[in-house]
Amino acid sequence: MFKEILKLIIYSAENSFLQVTVFVGAVLLLFGYINYKLSGKLVNKIESSKKIQPIIGALLGLTP
């Protein structure tokens, strides 16, 4: 019984780790691609406007 519970916990942890890793990688690729296409203007805009930074961080934190 204990082995089955432990196996289920490990399987769930592996599955969630894989899903989160793939999602974060996809978001980073998308963000990097948009920044590349805009010639770095996106990052410069985020760096220059201090009021928008917490909002962008909150939106990126909501996505997973």
For each residue, the residues with C-beta under 8 A, 3 or more apart:
1: 4 5
2: 5 6
3: 6 7
4: 1 7 8
5: 1 2 8 9
6: 2 3 9 10
7: 3 4 10 11
8: 4 5 11 12
9: 5 6 12 13
10: 6 7 13 14
11: 7 8 14 15
12: 8 9 15 16
13: 9 10 16 17
14: 10 11 17 18
15: 11 12 18 19
16: 12 13 19 20
17: 13 14 20 21
18: 14 15 21 22
19: 15 16 22 23
20: 16 17 23 24 64
21: 17 18 24 25
22: 18 19 25 26
23: 19 20 26 27 63 64
24: 20 21 27 28 64
25: 21 22 28 29
26: 22 23 29 30
27: 23 24 30 31 60 63
28: 24 25 31 32
29: 25 26 32 33
30: 26 27 33 34
31: 27 28 34 35 42
32: 28 29 35 36
33: 29 30 36 37
34: 30 31 37 38 42
35: 31 32 38 40 41 42 43
36: 32 33 39 40
37: 33 34
38: 34 35 41 42
39: 36
40: 35 36 43 44
41: 35 38 44 45
42: 31 34 35 38 45 46
43: 35 40 46 47
44: 40 41 47 48
45: 41 42 48 49
46: 42 43 49 52 53 56
47: 43 44
48: 44 45
49: 45 46 52 53
50: 53
51: 54 55
52: 46 49 55 56
53: 46 49 50 56 57
54: 51 57 58
55: 51 52 58 59
56: 46 52 53 59 60
57: 53 54 60 61
58: 54 55 61 62
59: 55 56 62 63
60: 27 56 57 63
61: 57 58 64
62: 58 59
63: 23 27 59 60
64: 20 23 24 61
